[in-house]
Amino acid sequence: MAQDFTKDLDRIRVGIDEVDNGIVELLARRRGLVIELAKIKKTLDVPIYDRKREQALVDRVKKWGAEHKLNEEFVEVVFRLIVMNSKEVQYHESF
């Protein structure tokens, strides 16, 4: 009986590792897009920080998260960290 649960634990942990790897891949893909965005903003002389865009993003992902039974505050914190990193990348890339 315990053997069956051990196999289940291993299977679930492999699945979690795969999801974690996917999250990292998506963050790397997002970073690439952010770098492209920074170059365009520099060319157009557009400010990096856009308060309305940032709030709209947070509102959108919180709603999307809630629809997927995720805690809205958790989703907001995660995305505020992602956005903060994205702004840092843009500042670094535009200078």
Residue, then its C-alpha position, 0 to 999 in steps of 0.5 A: m500500500a505504501q509503495d503505491f503512495t510512493k509511486d504517486l508522490d514520485r509521479i506528482r513531483v515529476g509533474i511539478d518539476e515539469v510545470d516549474n521548468g515551464i514557468v522558467e521557460l515562460l519567464a525567459r520568453r517574457r524577458g526576451l519580449v521585454i527587451e524588444l519592448a525596451k528597444i522600441k520604447k527607446t526609439l520612440d522616446v516612450p517612458i518605460y514606466d506606464r502606471k495605467r498599463e501596469q495596473a491594467l495588467v495586474d487587474r487582468v491577471k488577478k481576474w484570470g487567476a480568480e477564474h482558475k481558483l487562485n488567490e488574487e493577492f498571491v497572483e498580484v504579488v507574483f505579477r508585481l515582482i515580474v513587472m518590477n523585474s521587467k522594468e529593471v530589464q528595460y532600464h538596463e537595456s535602454f541605457 
